[in-house]
Amino acid sequence: MKKYKLLFILLIQFSFGCQSQQQKINGISFVASGEKIIQKNVTPVANVSANYAALMPFGFIKNLAAPTINHNTNRQWFGETEKGIIQYGKLLQKNKIQLMIKPQIWVWHGEFTGNILMKSEEDWKVLEDSYRSFILTYAKAAEVLKAPIFCIGTELEKFALNRPRYWRHLIKEIRKLYKGKLTYAANWDEFKRIPFWDDLDFIGIDAYFPLTDKKSPTIEEFESGWNSHKKTISAVQKKYNKPVIFTEYGYRSVNFTGAKPWESNRVKDNVNLEAQINGYQALFNQFWKEKWFAGGFIWKWFHDYKKGGGLKNNRFTPQNKPVEKTIKQQYEN
């Protein structure tokens, strides 16, 4: 009888162990500010039942052909710097919220980073050295924080495709000083061409896939729009046998939010809170049930909760909007 009792206990422990290993990353993208954060900035993150936050230090370049990245300077917002990332990270961790450190580049005038392309071999070398300095700074910070995930780059398609050897070597350098898991945040139309997924731990996608041209799509219309994209995602996942993570995902509370979800231009003439809810619910329905899907990070969450979002806001943030309830229901499951 004792044998059977012991076997039963072991089976229960194994079952709970498997469940904890399969827990999804229920994340938010925590936007940096010019100041230190305090507990009141983190409590709303916990209240929505998020278990992860992406922290995003920034580097800056002057134009798409400029090879030098300026980063970690006193001219930046505190939350975009090494000290800021560590301060934010420690407070989030105190609240049992895990971290992905996700360095990003900002091109002056908001030009798309995927089009960064050097004009000469000499400039490529300068860019590679500059990017190495930028990314290793934050890989070290991620190791200080013992962050479970580090993202080695965000939406840098032409850089990635033109210099694959550099990226493979950089990944090796990062692994020497950072012991967590690695991903890369590929744009929705870029991920299937990235040549170094086999060197990483997650296939990362900024999941702004075009799904429907309807003005105010239903959940079913959003889900129908996922059919072909999900097949492509699944094929890449099977090819590399790596879990998929949505390094960014979300929808604006605006008409036609499913047509070009990446668009962030300041349309002022409409707010559509229901379309935002439907987009999120469809994504949750399609992906959170998949074993190969590791979870994702909502775009985006501001530190000053009271000023974030609201019923008249048609931007990405879910804060103070009805969709926040949808997210909480999914994240607390």
C-alpha distance (Angstrom), angle and dihedral (degrees) to the residues before:
residue distance angle dihedral
M1 . . .
K2 3.82 . .
K3 3.81 89.6 .
Y4 3.80 92.2 56.0
K5 3.80 91.5 46.1
L6 3.81 91.2 51.9
L7 3.81 91.1 47.0
F8 3.81 90.2 50.9
I9 3.81 91.8 51.3
L10 3.81 91.4 49.1
L11 3.82 91.5 50.1
I12 3.82 91.1 50.7
Q13 3.82 91.0 49.6
F14 3.80 91.2 48.4
S15 3.80 90.7 49.3
F16 3.81 92.8 51.9
G17 3.81 89.9 45.3
C18 3.82 91.3 54.7
Q19 3.79 91.4 47.6
S20 3.81 92.4 52.7
Q21 3.81 91.5 48.2
Q22 3.80 90.2 53.0
Q23 3.81 95.3 49.4
K24 3.78 109.4 131.5
I25 3.77 124.4 -120.7
N26 3.80 100.6 -110.6
G27 3.76 97.1 -171.4
I28 3.79 144.5 169.0
S29 3.81 129.3 -159.2
F30 3.80 103.9 -120.9
V31 3.81 109.5 -148.9
A32 3.80 117.0 -138.4
S33 3.79 122.3 -120.2
G34 3.78 135.7 -167.4
E35 3.78 93.6 -101.0
K36 3.78 143.0 52.1
I37 3.78 115.7 -85.8
I38 3.79 124.2 -122.4
Q39 3.78 133.8 -162.9
K40 3.80 95.3 -82.2
N41 3.82 88.2 61.1
V42 3.80 92.4 55.3
T43 3.81 101.7 39.9
P44 3.85 93.6 76.2
V45 3.81 89.5 54.1
A46 3.79 89.8 55.3
N47 3.81 90.5 43.6
V48 3.82 91.5 60.1
S49 3.84 87.1 53.1
A50 3.81 94.9 -115.8
N51 3.80 112.7 162.4
Y52 3.83 96.1 -172.8
A53 3.80 137.6 42.0
A54 3.79 127.8 -165.8
L55 3.80 113.1 -140.1
M56 3.80 115.2 -157.7
P57 3.81 121.3 -156.3
F58 3.80 112.1 -171.9
G59 3.78 136.7 -138.6
F60 3.80 121.7 -168.7
I61 3.80 134.3 -144.0
K62 3.80 128.2 -176.8
N63 3.81 99.4 -130.0
L64 3.79 142.7 -15.8
A65 3.82 92.7 -83.6
A66 3.82 97.2 43.1
P67 3.82 111.8 112.4
T68 3.82 101.1 -161.6
I69 3.80 122.9 86.7
N70 3.80 117.2 -158.7
H71 3.79 112.8 -153.9
N72 3.79 146.0 153.0
T73 3.80 94.0 28.7
N74 3.81 133.3 145.7
R75 3.80 88.7 -114.3
Q76 3.81 92.1 67.7
W77 3.77 128.7 83.2
F78 3.79 110.6 -86.7
G79 3.81 93.1 -117.9
E80 3.81 91.6 56.9
T81 3.82 93.6 58.2
E82 3.78 134.6 80.5
K83 3.82 93.0 -103.5
G84 3.77 90.8 46.7
I85 3.79 94.5 50.1
I86 3.80 91.0 51.5
Q87 3.82 93.2 46.9
Y88 3.81 92.5 47.9
G89 3.78 92.0 43.6
K90 3.80 96.4 52.0
L91 3.79 93.2 51.0
L92 3.79 92.7 47.4
Q93 3.80 89.7 49.5
K94 3.82 90.2 52.1
N95 3.79 85.2 60.6
K96 3.83 91.3 51.7
I97 3.80 92.5 -106.4
Q98 3.80 113.2 139.0
L99 3.79 124.5 -143.2
M100 3.76 144.4 -122.6
I101 3.81 112.2 -172.0
K102 3.80 106.7 -148.8
P103 3.83 115.5 -179.4
Q104 3.79 115.0 -159.6
I105 3.79 137.9 -171.9
W106 3.78 123.8 -131.9
V107 3.79 118.0 -156.8
W108 3.78 113.1 -152.7
H109 3.82 112.6 -100.4
G110 3.81 88.9 24.2
E111 3.80 98.3 -85.2
F112 3.80 115.5 171.2
T113 3.80 113.0 -89.3
G114 3.80 92.2 -146.3
N115 3.82 87.6 73.0
I116 3.81 96.2 57.7
L117 3.81 103.0 130.9
M118 3.79 129.8 162.0
K119 3.82 123.3 -135.8
S120 3.80 98.1 -144.6
E121 3.79 142.0 24.5
E122 3.79 88.7 -112.8
D123 3.81 90.9 57.3
W124 3.81 91.2 47.1
K125 3.81 89.2 56.0
V126 3.81 91.5 50.0
L127 3.79 91.2 48.8
E128 3.80 92.3 48.0
D129 3.81 92.4 51.4
S130 3.79 91.6 45.3
Y131 3.80 93.3 47.8
R132 3.81 90.8 47.2
S133 3.81 90.2 55.5
F134 3.81 90.7 47.3
I135 3.79 97.1 47.4
L136 3.81 97.4 41.3
T137 3.81 90.3 52.3
Y138 3.78 89.3 61.9
A139 3.79 95.7 37.3
K140 3.82 85.8 60.6
A141 3.81 90.1 48.4
A142 3.81 89.7 50.2
E143 3.79 89.6 52.6
V144 3.82 91.4 49.2
L145 3.80 88.0 54.1
K146 3.82 93.0 41.3
A147 3.80 86.3 -130.5
P148 3.82 109.5 -175.4
I149 3.82 94.4 -137.9
F150 3.80 134.5 37.3
C151 3.79 122.5 -173.0
I152 3.81 112.1 -147.1
G153 3.82 96.3 -158.8
T154 3.79 144.5 -12.9
E155 3.82 126.3 -130.8
L156 3.82 98.5 -28.1
E157 3.80 100.1 143.0
K158 3.83 101.8 154.9
F159 3.79 91.2 43.3
A160 3.81 90.6 49.2
L161 3.81 96.6 45.3
N162 3.80 96.2 43.6
R163 3.82 96.7 46.4
P164 3.85 108.1 32.4
R165 3.80 93.5 146.0
Y166 3.80 90.0 56.6
W167 3.80 91.7 51.5
R168 3.80 93.4 50.1
H169 3.79 90.4 51.5
L170 3.81 91.5 45.9
I171 3.81 90.3 53.3
K172 3.80 89.4 55.0
E173 3.81 90.4 50.3
I174 3.80 91.6 50.0
R175 3.81 92.2 50.6
K176 3.82 90.5 55.4
L177 3.80 91.5 64.6
Y178 3.81 104.2 22.8
K179 3.81 121.1 58.8
G180 3.81 101.9 -171.9
K181 3.81 130.2 87.6
L182 3.80 123.9 -68.8
T183 3.78 134.6 -141.3
Y184 3.79 139.5 162.7
A185 3.83 123.1 -137.7
A186 3.80 105.0 -129.7
N187 3.76 120.5 -172.7
W188 3.83 114.8 -109.9
D189 3.82 92.1 -102.5
E190 3.82 94.6 40.5
F191 3.81 106.6 52.1
K192 3.81 97.2 85.2
R193 3.84 91.1 59.2
I194 3.80 100.4 48.0
P195 3.83 106.9 119.7
F196 3.82 100.8 -158.5
W197 3.81 105.8 55.9
D198 3.81 89.0 114.9
D199 3.83 88.7 64.9
L200 3.81 93.6 54.0
D201 3.81 135.9 68.7
F202 3.81 100.3 -132.4
I203 3.79 134.1 31.1
G204 3.80 100.6 -129.3
I205 3.81 122.1 -156.1
D206 3.80 131.8 -179.1
A207 3.78 90.8 -143.0
Y208 3.81 105.6 -148.4
F209 3.81 93.9 136.0
P210 3.83 117.2 166.2
L211 3.80 105.8 -114.5
T212 3.80 112.5 163.4
D213 3.80 140.7 1.9
K214 3.81 93.0 -147.9
K215 3.82 117.4 123.6
S216 3.79 94.0 -132.1
P217 3.83 108.1 10.6
T218 3.78 124.2 -158.4
I219 3.80 121.8 -129.6
E220 3.81 88.7 -103.1
E221 3.81 92.2 52.9
F222 3.80 90.9 50.5
E223 3.80 91.0 48.5
S224 3.79 92.1 49.3
G225 3.79 88.5 54.6
W226 3.80 90.5 57.9
N227 3.83 94.8 61.0
S228 3.81 101.0 92.3
H229 3.80 95.2 32.8
K230 3.79 92.6 51.3
K231 3.81 90.5 52.2
T232 3.80 90.1 54.3
I233 3.80 92.4 46.9
S234 3.81 90.5 48.9
A235 3.83 91.9 49.2
V236 3.82 92.2 52.9
Q237 3.80 90.2 45.5
K238 3.80 91.5 53.0
K239 3.80 92.5 45.8
Y240 3.79 93.3 57.6
N241 3.82 99.0 24.0
K242 3.80 91.6 -135.3
P243 3.81 127.7 134.0
V244 3.79 116.2 -106.9
I245 3.78 122.5 -125.4
F246 3.79 126.2 -173.0
T247 3.80 98.8 -134.4
E248 3.80 86.5 -170.2
Y249 3.80 131.2 10.5
G250 3.78 137.1 157.5
Y251 3.79 148.7 106.4
R252 3.76 134.1 -118.5
S253 3.81 119.3 -118.6
V254 3.79 91.1 -116.2
N255 3.80 140.4 106.1
F256 3.83 114.4 -82.7
T257 3.81 90.3 18.0
G258 3.82 91.5 152.9
A259 3.80 96.3 53.8
K260 3.80 100.2 71.9
P261 3.80 105.3 -2.4
W262 3.81 92.3 178.3
E263 3.81 93.1 65.6
S264 3.79 114.1 109.9
N265 3.81 101.5 170.6
R266 3.77 113.1 139.4
V267 3.80 103.6 -100.7
K268 3.80 106.4 175.9
D269 3.77 104.6 177.0
N270 3.80 101.6 79.3
V271 3.78 144.6 35.1
N272 3.80 122.1 -168.3
L273 3.78 111.8 -178.5
E274 3.81 94.0 169.7
A275 3.80 94.0 56.3
Q276 3.81 89.2 54.1
I277 3.81 91.0 52.2
N278 3.81 92.0 48.4
G279 3.80 93.1 49.5
Y280 3.80 92.2 52.5
Q281 3.80 94.4 44.4
A282 3.80 92.0 50.5
L283 3.79 91.6 50.6
F284 3.80 91.3 48.8
N285 3.82 90.3 48.5
Q286 3.80 92.3 50.9
F287 3.80 102.4 43.1
W288 3.79 116.4 18.3
K289 3.81 91.1 71.0
E290 3.82 93.6 55.0
K291 3.81 116.5 101.3
W292 3.81 91.9 -148.8
F293 3.81 91.8 54.3
A294 3.81 112.9 89.3
G295 3.83 99.3 -171.0
G296 3.76 135.7 -103.5
F297 3.79 153.9 -119.6
I298 3.81 123.1 -101.8
W299 3.79 117.0 -130.5
K300 3.00 107.7 -107.7
W301 3.82 147.9 7.2
F302 3.82 126.0 167.2
H303 3.79 123.9 -147.5
D304 3.84 94.3 -130.4
Y305 3.79 98.4 66.5
K306 3.80 97.1 -176.2
K307 3.81 91.5 58.2
G308 3.81 95.1 41.9
G309 3.78 121.7 105.0
G310 3.79 118.1 -39.4
L311 3.79 135.6 177.1
K312 3.82 93.9 -66.9
N313 3.80 94.3 47.9
N314 3.82 119.2 100.3
R315 3.79 98.0 -177.0
F316 3.82 127.6 109.0
T317 3.78 100.2 -90.3
P318 3.83 115.3 104.2
Q319 3.81 91.6 -156.8
N320 3.81 116.1 130.4
K321 3.81 91.3 -1.4
P322 3.83 130.3 111.9
V323 3.83 90.6 -106.5
E324 3.79 88.9 68.9
K325 3.82 88.1 73.9
T326 3.82 90.3 52.0
I327 3.79 90.6 52.0
K328 3.79 93.6 47.3
Q329 3.80 91.7 50.6
Q330 3.80 90.6 52.5
Y331 3.80 95.8 42.5
E332 3.78 96.5 49.5
N333 3.83 93.0 53.4
